[in-house]
Amino acid sequence: MMGLVSENLLLQLVGIIITIAGAIYLYLKHVAYHYWSSMGIAQSTPTIPFGNLWPVITAKKSVGQLMRDLYLDRRENRMFGVYSFHKPALVVCDPEIIRFIMTKEFTAFQDRGLYHNEKIDPMSGQLFLLSGPKWRPLRVKFTSTFTTGKIKQMFPLVKEVAEKLGKWTAKEVDQIGVVEVKDLIARFNTDVITAVAFGLDSSSLENPEAEFRAWGRKLLEPKIFKNMLMTLYPSIMTALNISFNDKGTSDFIINIVKDTIAHRTANHVIRKDFMDLVIQLITKGFVNSDDGKDRSQDPAASEKITLLEGAAQVFVFWVAGFETSSSAATHCLYEMAMNQDIQEKLAEEINTVLEKFGSLTYDSIMEMSYLDKVISETLRKYPSFPILNRQCNREVELPETGFVVPVGTPIIFPVLGIHHDPEIYPEPERFDPERFNQENIAKRHQYAYLPFGKGPRNCIGMRFGLLQTKIGIITLLSEYRFKPGPDTKDHLPTETKSFFLTPRGKVTLRIEKRQKK
């Protein structure tokens, strides 16, 4: 008798599960997945129950590659809809509508809609993730940390690390004649960021297993599930007290910041680096101006930041500094190896300018116009952030569409797709720095190039990131010639489990000493 009851209960449970699954299936097929078409918006065909995310879930494509492919299929539309499981999102293709959202109507789209919860995940309280009420005052304060004057003050620290890069590379050339540039550049940028952000020597160039490098690798370990929750369902992470950032990494950064501040305060240490600027914001609420004027009465100086707020900004400076700059420099060196004529033209400019100035200086870098084109084309073909996003916080009608964006709608800008649109960039797979001469730039819509975003929420560290990338390239190409390695592929494979656009696996190139003229 008991067995019969148990069997009946099991059958009832199975029936309930089947009923619920059937109801979900019917809801998704006939209701949820008709959201965009019911509004007159074109949409990509979803797969139940994953929406358009199946290639990302199975790691066949990164989210950037997925949005590139969806964009290229539907770029004739000014915008189109996609689904993240049941959740609708709007993909914007038209650069003019992108301009409208990013800049003209910025206040209606100022948030990214991403997870941040400073109570359980202090390092999520960073400028990239924060929403309006918390984001705006911090952005105002930290904008003053990346002025031309402040970057020039940090320049000697970067140059010092670059000199170490040159010496280490010389040893590698003498010993084996090949170099794994992805790891080399990551170690160089780790040393740069730890020197500038923390005032420390991480010694990653000499020791690939150095503490900062090890924590950096751990931080960027693939985590597809958390990435999806962070972007699609941040409220679930908050409700369940799920931290996006690894606690060990967060604690490591917080302790470094605390110890550094305590040491500098106790010993009256002044060092012209990012940490010094953060300490000024913690102790005074403002950063000393480049011209020496008193800023204590500025409205923006009325409130000091907390130590954890400062640590969170140091954290994102560290992560973005070594990951995005490393990816850009790695892709650049790969393209130089595959395009010897471009490499030789760039090397000639670098050495001509260096000879003119007598050494590597901030002003000498600003005079390298072809280098600027090469880096711009690198970021066109390989944008570190392959998508950008916003979230609508009040109803707004998009220009010349008649479509009013509902509150809460996630907005996706398919940066990688736009950068590979053959109608905007003919032969998009071809590496051509002349796309960025003045004539060609003038022909394009300025919002068809988005490696750092645009408008008030563009990348705050853009100029420093470009500077450290250029210094690494200058250091290497002024002395060495790069050629394809024994396993170099015609198309560099991309890591599909990362949010960033980064090469998958090693990038090994042959390297030889350049004969000076």
C-alpha positions as CSV (number, residue, x, y, z in Angstrom):
1,M,0.0,0.0,0.0
2,M,2.8,2.5,0.9
3,G,4.6,1.7,-2.3
4,L,1.4,2.4,-4.3
5,V,0.9,5.8,-2.5
6,S,4.6,6.7,-3.2
7,E,4.2,5.8,-6.8
8,N,1.0,7.9,-7.1
9,L,2.8,10.9,-5.5
10,L,5.7,10.5,-7.8
11,L,3.4,10.4,-10.8
12,Q,1.6,13.5,-9.5
13,L,4.9,15.3,-9.1
14,V,6.0,14.4,-12.6
15,G,2.7,15.6,-13.9
16,I,3.0,18.9,-12.1
17,I,6.6,19.4,-13.4
18,I,5.4,18.6,-17.0
19,T,2.5,21.0,-16.6
20,I,4.7,23.8,-15.3
21,A,7.3,23.2,-18.1
22,G,4.6,23.2,-20.7
23,A,3.1,26.4,-19.4
24,I,6.5,28.0,-19.4
25,Y,7.1,26.8,-23.0
26,L,3.8,28.2,-24.2
27,Y,4.3,31.5,-22.4
28,L,7.8,31.9,-23.9
29,K,6.7,30.9,-27.4
30,H,3.4,32.8,-27.7
31,V,3.9,35.7,-25.3
32,A,7.4,36.5,-24.1
33,Y,9.1,36.0,-27.4
34,H,6.6,38.2,-29.3
35,Y,7.4,41.2,-27.1
36,W,9.5,43.0,-29.8
37,S,7.4,42.0,-32.8
38,S,4.3,43.2,-31.0
39,M,5.9,46.6,-30.8
40,G,6.8,46.7,-34.5
41,I,10.5,46.1,-33.8
42,A,12.4,43.5,-35.8
43,Q,13.8,40.7,-33.6
44,S,16.3,37.8,-33.8
45,T,14.7,34.4,-33.6
46,P,15.0,33.1,-30.0
47,T,15.5,29.5,-28.9
48,I,13.3,28.3,-26.0
49,P,14.2,28.8,-23.1
50,F,17.5,30.5,-23.7
51,G,16.4,33.3,-25.9
52,N,19.4,34.3,-28.1
53,L,22.0,33.2,-25.6
54,W,22.5,29.6,-26.5
55,P,25.8,30.1,-28.3
56,V,27.2,32.0,-25.2
57,I,25.9,29.4,-22.7
58,T,27.6,26.6,-24.7
59,A,30.8,28.8,-25.0
60,K,30.7,28.6,-28.8
61,K,30.7,32.4,-29.0
62,S,31.5,35.2,-26.6
63,V,28.7,37.7,-26.0
64,G,30.6,40.2,-28.2
65,Q,30.9,37.7,-31.0
66,L,27.2,36.8,-30.7
67,M,26.1,40.4,-30.9
68,R,28.5,41.0,-33.8
69,D,26.9,38.2,-35.7
70,L,23.3,39.3,-34.8
71,Y,24.2,42.8,-35.8
72,L,25.6,41.8,-39.2
73,D,22.5,39.8,-39.9
74,R,20.2,42.7,-39.1
75,R,22.2,45.9,-39.6
76,E,19.6,47.1,-42.2
77,N,17.4,47.8,-39.1
78,R,18.1,50.9,-37.0
79,M,17.6,48.7,-34.0
80,F,16.3,45.2,-33.3
81,G,15.3,43.1,-30.3
82,V,16.9,40.1,-28.6
83,Y,16.1,38.0,-25.6
84,S,18.2,36.9,-22.7
85,F,16.2,33.9,-21.6
86,H,12.8,35.6,-21.2
87,K,14.1,39.1,-20.8
88,P,14.0,41.5,-23.8
89,A,16.8,43.8,-24.7
90,L,17.1,46.4,-27.5
91,V,20.2,46.3,-29.8
92,V,20.9,49.7,-31.4
93,C,22.6,49.7,-34.8
94,D,22.2,53.3,-36.0
95,P,25.1,55.5,-34.9
96,E,22.8,58.5,-34.7
97,I,20.5,56.7,-32.2
98,I,23.6,55.6,-30.3
99,R,24.6,59.3,-30.1
100,F,21.1,60.2,-28.9
101,I,21.3,57.6,-26.1
102,M,24.9,58.1,-25.1
103,T,25.0,61.8,-25.2
104,K,22.0,63.9,-26.1
105,E,19.5,62.0,-23.8
106,F,22.2,60.7,-21.5
107,T,20.2,61.4,-18.3
108,A,17.5,58.9,-19.4
109,F,20.1,56.2,-20.1
110,Q,22.9,57.0,-17.6
111,D,22.9,53.6,-15.9
112,R,24.3,50.4,-17.2
113,G,21.9,48.2,-15.3
114,L,24.7,45.9,-14.1
115,Y,25.2,44.3,-10.6
116,H,26.7,46.4,-7.9
117,N,26.3,45.8,-4.1
118,E,28.9,47.5,-2.0
119,K,27.8,45.8,1.2
120,I,28.5,42.3,0.1
121,D,31.0,43.0,-2.7
122,P,32.9,46.3,-1.9
123,M,34.8,46.2,-5.2
124,S,31.6,46.4,-7.2
125,G,31.3,50.0,-6.0
126,Q,33.3,51.2,-9.0
127,L,32.6,53.8,-11.6
128,F,32.0,51.3,-14.4
129,L,29.1,49.6,-12.5
130,L,27.6,52.2,-10.2
131,S,24.2,53.8,-11.1
132,G,23.3,57.5,-11.3
133,P,23.0,58.7,-7.7
134,K,26.3,57.1,-6.6
135,W,28.0,57.3,-10.0
136,R,27.8,61.0,-10.7
137,P,29.6,62.5,-7.7
138,L,32.4,59.9,-7.9
139,R,32.8,60.5,-11.6
140,V,33.2,64.3,-11.0
141,K,35.8,63.7,-8.3
142,F,37.8,61.1,-10.3
143,T,37.8,63.0,-13.5
144,S,40.4,65.3,-12.0
145,T,42.7,62.3,-11.5
146,F,43.2,61.8,-15.2
147,T,44.0,65.3,-16.4
148,T,46.9,65.9,-18.8
149,G,48.9,67.3,-15.9
150,K,48.3,64.2,-13.7
151,I,49.1,61.8,-16.5
152,K,52.4,63.6,-17.2
153,Q,53.2,63.2,-13.5
154,M,52.7,59.4,-13.8
155,F,54.6,59.2,-17.0
156,P,58.1,58.6,-15.4
157,L,56.7,55.6,-13.5
158,V,55.5,54.0,-16.7
159,K,58.7,54.8,-18.5
160,E,60.7,53.1,-15.7
161,V,58.8,49.9,-16.1
162,A,59.2,50.1,-19.9
163,E,62.9,50.2,-19.4
164,K,62.7,46.9,-17.5
165,L,60.6,45.5,-20.3
166,G,63.3,46.4,-22.8
167,K,66.0,44.6,-20.7
168,W,63.9,41.5,-20.1
169,T,63.0,41.2,-23.8
170,A,66.7,41.5,-24.7
171,K,67.4,38.4,-22.6
172,E,64.6,36.5,-24.3
173,V,65.9,37.4,-27.7
174,D,69.4,36.2,-26.9
175,Q,68.1,32.9,-25.4
176,I,65.3,31.6,-27.6
177,G,64.3,34.1,-30.3
178,V,60.6,33.7,-29.7
179,V,58.3,35.4,-27.2
180,E,54.8,34.7,-25.9
181,V,53.6,38.3,-26.2
182,K,50.2,37.9,-24.5
183,D,51.9,36.9,-21.2
184,L,54.8,39.3,-21.6
185,I,52.5,42.3,-22.2
186,A,50.2,41.3,-19.3
187,R,53.2,41.2,-17.0
188,F,54.4,44.5,-18.2
189,N,51.0,46.1,-17.7
190,T,50.7,44.5,-14.3
191,D,54.0,46.1,-13.3
192,V,52.8,49.5,-14.7
193,I,49.5,49.4,-12.9
194,T,50.9,48.3,-9.6
195,A,53.5,51.0,-9.8
196,V,51.0,53.7,-10.7
197,A,48.0,52.6,-8.7
198,F,49.7,51.2,-5.6
199,G,53.2,52.6,-5.7
200,L,54.6,49.1,-5.5
201,D,57.0,47.0,-7.6
202,S,55.1,43.8,-8.4
203,S,58.1,42.3,-10.3
204,S,55.8,40.5,-12.7
205,L,58.3,40.8,-15.6
206,E,61.0,39.0,-13.6
207,N,58.6,36.6,-12.0
208,P,55.5,35.4,-13.9
209,E,54.1,33.9,-10.7
210,A,54.4,37.2,-8.8
211,E,51.5,37.9,-6.3
212,F,49.8,40.6,-8.3
213,R,50.0,38.6,-11.5
214,A,48.6,35.5,-9.8
215,W,45.6,37.5,-8.4
216,G,45.0,39.1,-11.8
217,R,44.8,35.7,-13.5
218,K,42.4,34.5,-10.8
219,L,40.2,37.5,-11.2
220,L,39.8,36.9,-14.9
221,E,39.0,33.2,-14.7
222,P,36.0,32.4,-16.9
223,K,32.7,32.5,-15.0
224,I,29.9,32.3,-17.5
225,F,27.1,31.9,-15.0
226,K,28.1,34.8,-12.9
227,N,28.6,37.0,-16.0
228,M,25.0,36.3,-17.0
229,L,23.6,37.0,-13.6
230,M,25.6,40.2,-13.3
231,T,24.3,41.6,-16.6
232,L,20.8,40.0,-16.8
233,Y,19.6,39.5,-13.2
234,P,21.5,41.7,-10.8
235,S,18.6,41.7,-8.4
236,I,18.9,37.9,-8.0
237,M,22.6,38.3,-7.0
238,T,21.7,41.0,-4.5
239,A,18.8,39.0,-3.0
240,L,20.9,35.9,-2.6
241,N,24.0,37.8,-1.4
242,I,26.1,36.5,-4.3
243,S,29.4,38.4,-4.7
244,F,30.6,38.8,-8.3
245,N,34.3,39.4,-7.4
246,D,36.4,36.7,-5.7
247,K,36.6,37.5,-2.0
248,G,40.3,36.7,-1.8
249,T,41.1,39.1,-4.6
250,S,38.9,41.8,-3.0
251,D,40.5,41.4,0.4
252,F,43.9,41.5,-1.2
253,I,43.2,44.8,-2.8
254,I,41.5,46.3,0.2
255,N,44.4,45.3,2.5
256,I,47.0,46.7,0.0
257,V,45.2,50.0,-0.1
258,K,44.8,50.2,3.7
259,D,48.5,49.4,4.3
260,T,49.7,51.8,1.6
261,I,47.6,54.7,3.0
262,A,48.7,54.0,6.6
263,H,52.4,53.9,5.5
264,R,52.2,57.0,3.5
265,T,50.3,58.9,6.1
266,A,52.5,57.9,9.0
267,N,55.7,58.6,7.0
268,H,54.5,61.7,5.1
269,V,55.3,60.0,1.8
270,I,54.2,61.9,-1.3
271,R,54.4,60.0,-4.6
272,K,53.0,61.3,-7.8
273,D,50.8,58.4,-8.6
274,F,47.1,57.3,-8.7
275,M,47.2,56.2,-5.0
276,D,48.3,59.7,-4.0
277,L,45.3,61.2,-5.8
278,V,43.0,58.7,-4.1
279,I,44.5,59.6,-0.7
280,Q,43.7,63.3,-1.4
281,L,40.1,62.4,-2.2
282,I,39.9,60.4,1.1
283,T,41.5,63.0,3.3
284,K,40.4,66.2,1.7
285,G,37.6,65.4,-0.8
286,F,39.4,66.9,-3.7
287,V,42.5,66.6,-5.8
288,N,45.1,69.4,-6.0
289,S,44.7,71.2,-9.2
290,D,47.4,71.2,-11.9
291,D,47.8,75.0,-11.7
292,G,48.1,75.1,-7.9
293,K,44.8,76.9,-7.3
294,D,42.9,76.3,-4.0
295,R,40.1,73.9,-4.7
296,S,38.9,73.5,-1.1
297,Q,35.8,75.7,-1.8
298,D,34.7,73.9,-4.9
299,P,31.2,72.3,-4.6
300,A,32.7,69.0,-5.6
301,A,35.1,69.1,-2.7
302,S,32.4,69.2,0.0
303,E,32.4,65.5,0.6
304,K,35.3,63.1,1.1
305,I,35.2,59.6,-0.3
306,T,35.5,56.5,2.0
307,L,38.5,54.2,2.0
308,L,36.4,51.4,0.4
309,E,35.2,53.8,-2.3
310,G,38.8,54.6,-3.0
311,A,39.8,51.0,-3.0
312,A,37.1,50.1,-5.5
313,Q,38.4,52.7,-7.9
314,V,41.9,51.5,-7.5
315,F,40.6,48.0,-8.1
316,V,38.9,48.9,-11.4
317,F,42.0,50.9,-12.5
318,W,44.1,47.8,-11.8
319,V,41.8,45.4,-13.7
320,A,41.1,47.6,-16.7
321,G,44.7,48.7,-16.8
322,F,46.3,45.3,-17.2
323,E,43.6,43.5,-19.0
324,T,42.3,45.9,-21.7
325,S,45.7,47.5,-22.4
326,S,47.3,44.0,-22.5
327,S,44.7,42.9,-25.0
328,A,45.2,45.9,-27.2
329,A,49.0,45.6,-27.2
330,T,48.9,41.9,-27.9
331,H,46.5,42.3,-30.8
332,C,48.7,45.2,-32.1
333,L,51.9,43.1,-32.1
334,Y,50.1,40.2,-33.7
335,E,49.0,42.5,-36.6
336,M,52.5,43.9,-36.9
337,A,53.9,40.4,-37.3
338,M,51.3,39.7,-39.9
339,N,51.8,43.0,-41.8
340,Q,55.5,43.6,-42.1
341,D,55.1,46.8,-44.2
342,I,53.0,48.5,-41.6
343,Q,55.4,47.4,-38.9
344,E,58.4,48.8,-40.7
345,K,56.6,52.1,-41.3
346,L,55.7,52.4,-37.7
347,A,59.2,51.4,-36.4
348,E,60.7,54.1,-38.7
349,E,58.4,56.7,-37.3
350,I,59.1,55.6,-33.7
351,N,62.9,55.8,-34.1
352,T,62.8,59.0,-36.1
353,V,60.8,60.7,-33.4
354,L,62.9,59.2,-30.6
355,E,66.0,60.5,-32.3
356,K,64.5,63.9,-32.6
357,F,63.6,64.2,-28.9
358,G,66.7,62.4,-27.7
359,S,64.7,59.9,-25.6
360,L,61.1,58.7,-24.9
361,T,59.1,61.6,-23.5
362,Y,55.4,62.4,-23.2
363,D,55.7,65.0,-26.0
364,S,57.5,62.6,-28.3
365,I,54.6,60.1,-28.0
366,M,52.1,62.8,-28.9
367,E,54.1,63.4,-32.1
368,M,53.8,59.8,-33.3
369,S,50.8,60.2,-35.6
370,Y,51.2,56.9,-37.4
371,L,51.4,55.1,-34.0
372,D,48.1,56.7,-33.2
373,K,46.5,55.3,-36.4
374,V,47.9,51.8,-35.7
375,I,46.5,51.7,-32.2
376,S,43.1,53.1,-33.4
377,E,42.9,50.4,-36.1
378,T,43.8,47.8,-33.5
379,L,41.0,49.0,-31.3
380,R,38.7,49.1,-34.3
381,K,39.3,45.5,-35.2
382,Y,39.7,44.3,-31.6
383,P,37.7,46.5,-29.2
384,S,38.5,45.3,-25.6
385,F,34.8,45.9,-24.7
386,P,33.0,44.2,-27.7
387,I,29.6,45.5,-26.4
388,L,28.5,48.5,-24.3
389,N,25.2,48.8,-22.5
390,R,22.8,51.1,-20.9
391,Q,19.4,50.9,-19.2
392,C,16.5,53.2,-19.7
393,N,15.3,55.0,-16.6
394,R,12.5,57.1,-18.1
395,E,10.4,56.8,-21.2
396,V,12.0,58.4,-24.2
397,E,11.1,58.4,-27.9
398,L,14.0,57.5,-30.1
399,P,14.5,60.0,-33.0
400,E,12.7,59.3,-36.3
401,T,11.4,55.9,-35.1
402,G,8.2,56.6,-33.3
403,F,9.3,54.1,-30.7
404,V,9.1,55.0,-27.0
405,V,11.6,53.0,-25.0
406,P,9.9,51.5,-21.9
407,V,11.5,52.1,-18.5
408,G,13.9,49.4,-17.5
409,T,14.7,48.3,-21.0
410,P,18.3,47.1,-21.4
411,I,20.1,48.7,-24.3
412,I,23.0,47.0,-26.1
413,F,25.5,48.7,-28.4
414,P,27.2,46.0,-30.6
415,V,30.6,47.6,-30.8
416,L,32.4,44.7,-32.4
417,G,29.6,44.4,-35.0
418,I,29.7,48.1,-35.9
419,H,33.5,48.0,-36.1
420,H,33.2,45.1,-38.5
421,D,30.4,46.5,-40.7
422,P,31.7,46.4,-44.3
423,E,29.5,49.4,-45.2
424,I,31.3,51.5,-42.5
425,Y,34.8,49.8,-42.7
426,P,35.3,48.2,-46.1
427,E,37.1,44.8,-45.9
428,P,36.8,44.9,-42.1
429,E,39.2,42.0,-41.6
430,R,42.0,43.8,-43.3
431,F,44.2,45.8,-40.9
432,D,44.5,49.3,-42.4
433,P,45.7,52.2,-40.2
434,E,44.8,54.7,-42.9
435,R,41.2,54.2,-41.9
436,F,42.1,56.7,-39.3
437,N,43.6,59.5,-41.4
438,Q,41.7,62.8,-41.1
439,E,39.9,62.3,-44.4
440,N,38.5,58.9,-43.6
441,I,37.6,59.9,-40.0
442,A,35.6,62.9,-41.4
443,K,33.6,60.5,-43.7
444,R,32.3,58.4,-40.9
445,H,29.8,59.0,-38.2
446,Q,31.8,59.7,-35.0
447,Y,29.6,57.2,-33.1
448,A,30.7,54.4,-35.5
449,Y,33.9,54.0,-33.5
450,L,33.4,53.2,-29.9
451,P,36.4,51.5,-28.2
452,F,36.0,53.7,-25.1
453,G,32.3,54.6,-25.4
454,K,31.1,58.2,-25.9
455,G,29.5,60.9,-23.9
456,P,29.6,61.5,-20.1
457,R,30.0,57.8,-19.3
458,N,33.0,57.2,-21.6
459,C,36.1,55.4,-20.2
460,I,37.6,57.8,-17.6
461,G,41.0,56.2,-18.0
462,M,41.1,56.3,-21.8
463,R,44.1,58.6,-22.2
464,F,46.2,56.7,-19.6
465,G,45.3,53.4,-21.1
466,L,46.4,54.6,-24.6
467,L,49.6,56.0,-23.1
468,Q,50.7,52.8,-21.4
469,T,49.8,50.8,-24.5
470,K,51.8,53.1,-26.8
471,I,54.8,53.0,-24.4
472,G,54.9,49.2,-24.5
473,I,54.7,49.2,-28.3
474,I,57.3,51.9,-28.7
475,T,59.7,50.0,-26.3
476,L,59.4,46.8,-28.3
477,L,59.2,48.0,-31.9
478,S,62.0,50.5,-31.5
479,E,64.5,47.7,-30.9
480,Y,62.9,44.5,-32.3
481,R,61.1,43.1,-35.3
482,F,58.2,40.7,-34.8
483,K,57.3,37.9,-37.2
484,P,54.8,35.1,-37.2
485,G,55.7,32.3,-34.8
486,P,55.7,28.6,-35.6
487,D,52.0,28.2,-34.5
488,T,50.7,31.7,-35.5
489,K,47.3,31.5,-37.1
490,D,46.0,33.7,-39.9
491,H,43.1,34.6,-37.7
492,L,43.7,35.0,-34.0
493,P,41.2,32.9,-32.1
494,T,39.1,34.7,-29.4
495,E,38.4,33.5,-25.9
496,T,34.7,32.7,-25.9
497,K,34.3,32.5,-22.1
498,S,35.4,36.1,-21.4
499,F,33.4,39.3,-21.5
500,F,36.5,41.1,-22.8
501,L,37.7,40.6,-26.3
502,T,40.9,38.7,-25.6
503,P,43.0,36.2,-27.5
504,R,42.5,32.5,-26.7
505,G,45.6,30.7,-25.6
506,K,49.2,31.7,-26.3
507,V,50.3,34.3,-28.9
508,T,53.9,33.3,-29.7
509,L,55.9,35.4,-32.2
510,R,59.4,35.3,-33.5
511,I,61.4,38.3,-32.5
512,E,64.8,39.6,-33.7
513,K,67.0,42.5,-33.0
514,R,66.3,45.4,-35.3
515,Q,69.3,46.8,-37.2
516,K,69.5,50.5,-36.7
517,K,70.2,52.7,-39.7
